[in-house]
């Protein structure tokens, strides 16, 4: 069950995804939130630089490893516009971050991209729990997933 706070943080992720889109990047955004509700860090996709590992979830995992204790990491929540890819899920698991809440799933994204005629990713899309079996996840959120879909539609229509 998602709380009003969860939805507020997810909406911030959508704002960050929009910022990525406006910067010419793929529309993904993520927020790392402490157990007490403070936003610790946030980021958006930066893969347009040519480094395809510059996903916001991966950046937040690295930030958490450098700035938080193991207990603080375990108590934190990662909110994100799209479910973690396998690389980001692995980083999340290795760093020991807590709960993950996402607006749209990897399965949804794969379907949307297929409909848009985008070639498949070179990395197999897997649910987070296929990579990190102990991960506590919530998502997708239907009313927000449609907004994520619209951002991807805008991104890929610009690239044609």
C-alpha positions as a Markdown table, in Angstrom:
| # | Residue | x | y | z |
|---|---|---|---|---|
| 1 | Unk | 0.0 | 0.0 | 0.0 |
| 2 | Unk | 1.4 | 3.4 | -1.0 |
| 3 | Unk | 1.1 | 6.4 | 1.2 |
| 4 | Unk | 0.6 | 10.1 | 0.3 |
| 5 | Unk | 4.3 | 10.6 | 1.0 |
| 6 | Unk | 5.2 | 7.8 | -1.4 |
| 7 | Unk | 3.1 | 9.4 | -4.2 |
| 8 | Unk | 4.7 | 12.8 | -3.5 |
| 9 | Unk | 8.2 | 11.3 | -3.9 |
| 10 | Unk | 7.2 | 9.5 | -7.1 |
| 11 | Unk | 5.8 | 12.8 | -8.5 |
| 12 | Unk | 9.2 | 14.3 | -7.8 |
| 13 | Unk | 10.8 | 11.4 | -9.8 |
| 14 | Unk | 8.5 | 12.4 | -12.7 |
| 15 | Unk | 9.7 | 16.0 | -12.4 |
| 16 | Unk | 13.3 | 14.7 | -12.6 |
| 17 | Unk | 12.4 | 12.5 | -15.6 |
| 18 | Unk | 10.9 | 15.6 | -17.3 |
| 19 | Unk | 14.2 | 17.5 | -16.5 |
| 20 | Unk | 16.1 | 14.7 | -18.1 |
| 21 | Unk | 13.9 | 14.9 | -21.2 |
| 22 | Unk | 14.3 | 18.6 | -21.4 |
| 23 | Unk | 18.1 | 18.1 | -21.2 |
| 24 | Unk | 17.9 | 15.7 | -24.2 |
| 25 | Unk | 18.2 | 12.6 | -22.2 |
| 26 | Unk | 16.0 | 9.5 | -21.6 |
| 27 | Unk | 13.2 | 10.3 | -19.1 |
| 28 | Unk | 14.1 | 8.7 | -15.9 |
| 29 | Unk | 14.4 | 10.3 | -12.4 |
| 30 | Unk | 15.0 | 8.9 | -8.9 |
| 31 | Unk | 15.0 | 10.2 | -5.3 |
| 32 | Unk | 16.7 | 8.7 | -2.2 |
| 33 | Unk | 14.8 | 9.3 | 1.0 |
| 34 | Unk | 15.9 | 8.7 | 4.5 |
| 35 | Unk | 13.8 | 6.9 | 7.1 |
| 36 | Unk | 12.7 | 10.2 | 8.6 |
| 37 | Unk | 11.4 | 11.4 | 5.2 |
| 38 | Unk | 14.3 | 13.7 | 4.2 |
| 39 | Unk | 15.4 | 13.7 | 0.6 |
| 40 | Unk | 19.0 | 12.7 | 0.8 |
| 41 | Unk | 19.8 | 12.8 | -3.0 |
| 42 | Unk | 18.1 | 12.9 | -6.3 |
| 43 | Unk | 19.2 | 12.6 | -9.9 |
| 44 | Unk | 18.0 | 12.0 | -13.5 |
| 45 | Unk | 19.3 | 10.0 | -16.4 |
| 46 | Unk | 22.5 | 11.2 | -17.9 |
| 47 | Unk | 23.2 | 8.6 | -20.6 |
| 48 | Unk | 23.2 | 11.1 | -23.4 |
| 49 | Unk | 26.8 | 11.8 | -22.5 |
| 50 | Unk | 27.6 | 8.4 | -24.1 |
| 51 | Unk | 28.1 | 6.6 | -20.8 |
| 52 | Unk | 25.1 | 4.2 | -20.7 |
| 53 | Unk | 25.7 | 3.4 | -17.0 |
| 54 | Unk | 24.7 | 6.9 | -15.9 |
| 55 | Unk | 21.3 | 5.8 | -14.6 |
| 56 | Unk | 19.9 | 7.8 | -11.6 |
| 57 | Unk | 19.4 | 4.6 | -9.5 |
| 58 | Unk | 23.0 | 3.6 | -10.0 |
| 59 | Unk | 24.2 | 7.2 | -9.1 |
| 60 | Unk | 22.1 | 7.1 | -5.9 |
| 61 | Unk | 23.5 | 3.7 | -4.9 |
| 62 | Unk | 27.0 | 5.1 | -5.3 |
| 63 | Unk | 26.2 | 8.2 | -3.4 |
| 64 | Unk | 24.6 | 6.2 | -0.6 |
| 65 | Unk | 27.7 | 3.9 | -0.4 |
| 66 | Unk | 29.9 | 7.0 | 0.0 |
| 67 | Unk | 27.7 | 9.0 | 2.4 |
| 68 | Unk | 25.5 | 6.7 | 4.5 |
| 69 | Unk | 26.2 | 4.0 | 7.1 |
| 70 | Unk | 24.9 | 0.5 | 6.3 |
| 71 | Unk | 22.0 | 1.0 | 8.7 |
| 72 | Unk | 21.0 | 4.3 | 7.1 |
| 73 | Unk | 21.2 | 2.7 | 3.7 |
| 74 | Unk | 19.0 | -0.2 | 4.8 |
| 75 | Unk | 16.4 | 2.2 | 6.2 |
| 76 | Unk | 16.3 | 4.4 | 3.1 |
| 77 | Unk | 13.8 | 4.2 | 0.2 |
| 78 | Unk | 14.6 | 4.7 | -3.4 |
| 79 | Unk | 11.8 | 6.2 | -5.4 |
| 80 | Unk | 12.1 | 6.0 | -9.2 |
| 81 | Unk | 10.1 | 6.7 | -12.3 |
| 82 | Unk | 10.9 | 3.3 | -13.8 |
| 83 | Unk | 11.7 | 0.0 | -12.2 |
| 84 | Unk | 15.5 | -0.6 | -11.9 |
| 85 | Unk | 17.3 | -2.3 | -14.8 |
| 86 | Unk | 19.4 | -5.3 | -13.8 |
| 87 | Unk | 22.6 | -3.1 | -13.4 |
| 88 | Unk | 20.8 | -0.7 | -11.0 |
| 89 | Unk | 19.1 | -3.5 | -9.1 |
| 90 | Unk | 22.5 | -5.1 | -8.6 |
| 91 | Unk | 24.0 | -1.8 | -7.4 |
| 92 | Unk | 21.0 | -1.4 | -5.0 |
| 93 | Unk | 21.5 | -4.9 | -3.6 |
| 94 | Unk | 25.3 | -4.6 | -3.2 |
| 95 | Unk | 25.0 | -1.3 | -1.4 |
| 96 | Unk | 22.2 | -2.6 | 0.8 |
| 97 | Unk | 19.6 | 0.0 | 0.2 |
| 98 | Unk | 16.1 | -0.5 | 1.5 |
| 99 | Unk | 12.7 | -0.4 | -0.2 |
| 100 | Unk | 12.2 | 0.5 | -3.8 |
| 101 | Unk | 9.1 | 2.2 | -5.1 |
| 102 | Unk | 8.6 | 2.7 | -8.8 |
| 103 | Unk | 5.9 | 4.4 | -11.0 |
| 104 | Unk | 6.3 | 2.1 | -14.0 |
| 105 | Unk | 7.6 | -1.4 | -14.4 |
| 106 | Unk | 10.3 | -2.8 | -16.7 |
| 107 | Unk | 7.6 | -4.9 | -18.4 |
| 108 | Unk | 5.6 | -1.8 | -19.2 |
| 109 | Unk | 8.6 | 0.0 | -20.6 |
| 110 | Unk | 9.5 | -2.9 | -22.8 |
| 111 | Unk | 6.0 | -3.0 | -24.2 |
| 112 | Unk | 5.9 | 0.8 | -24.7 |
| 113 | Unk | 9.2 | 0.8 | -26.5 |
| 114 | Unk | 8.1 | -2.1 | -28.7 |
| 115 | Unk | 5.0 | -0.2 | -29.7 |
| 116 | Unk | 7.2 | 2.8 | -30.6 |
| 117 | Unk | 9.4 | 0.7 | -32.8 |
| 118 | Unk | 12.5 | 1.1 | -30.5 |
| 119 | Unk | 15.0 | -1.7 | -30.9 |
| 120 | Unk | 15.3 | -3.9 | -27.8 |
| 121 | Unk | 17.9 | -3.2 | -25.1 |
| 122 | Unk | 21.2 | -5.1 | -25.2 |
| 123 | Unk | 20.5 | -6.0 | -21.5 |
| 124 | Unk | 17.7 | -8.4 | -20.7 |
| 125 | Unk | 14.9 | -6.6 | -18.7 |
| 126 | Unk | 14.4 | -8.4 | -15.5 |
| 127 | Unk | 12.2 | -7.6 | -12.5 |
| 128 | Unk | 14.2 | -6.2 | -9.5 |
| 129 | Unk | 13.5 | -9.3 | -7.5 |
| 130 | Unk | 14.9 | -11.6 | -10.2 |
| 131 | Unk | 18.3 | -9.8 | -9.5 |
| 132 | Unk | 17.9 | -9.0 | -5.8 |
| 133 | Unk | 15.4 | -11.7 | -4.4 |
| 134 | Unk | 15.2 | -10.0 | -1.0 |
| 135 | Unk | 14.3 | -6.6 | -2.3 |
| 136 | Unk | 11.2 | -5.0 | -1.0 |
| 137 | Unk | 9.4 | -3.4 | -3.9 |
| 138 | Unk | 6.2 | -1.5 | -4.6 |
| 139 | Unk | 4.9 | -0.6 | -8.1 |
| 140 | Unk | 3.8 | 0.1 | -10.7 |
| 141 | Unk | 1.4 | 2.9 | -9.9 |
| 142 | Unk | -1.1 | 3.0 | -12.8 |
| 143 | Unk | -2.0 | 6.7 | -12.6 |
| 144 | Unk | 1.7 | 7.6 | -12.7 |
| 145 | Unk | 2.7 | 5.0 | -15.2 |
| 146 | Unk | 0.7 | 6.7 | -17.9 |
| 147 | Unk | 2.6 | 9.9 | -17.3 |
| 148 | Unk | 5.9 | 8.0 | -17.6 |
| 149 | Unk | 4.6 | 6.4 | -20.8 |
| 150 | Unk | 3.9 | 9.9 | -22.2 |
| 151 | Unk | 7.4 | 11.1 | -21.4 |
| 152 | Unk | 8.9 | 8.1 | -23.3 |
| 153 | Unk | 6.6 | 8.8 | -26.2 |
| 154 | Unk | 7.9 | 12.4 | -26.3 |
| 155 | Unk | 11.5 | 11.3 | -26.1 |
| 156 | Unk | 11.3 | 8.8 | -28.9 |
| 157 | Unk | 9.2 | 11.0 | -31.1 |
| 158 | Unk | 12.0 | 13.7 | -30.9 |
| 159 | Unk | 14.6 | 11.1 | -32.0 |
| 160 | Unk | 12.8 | 10.2 | -35.3 |
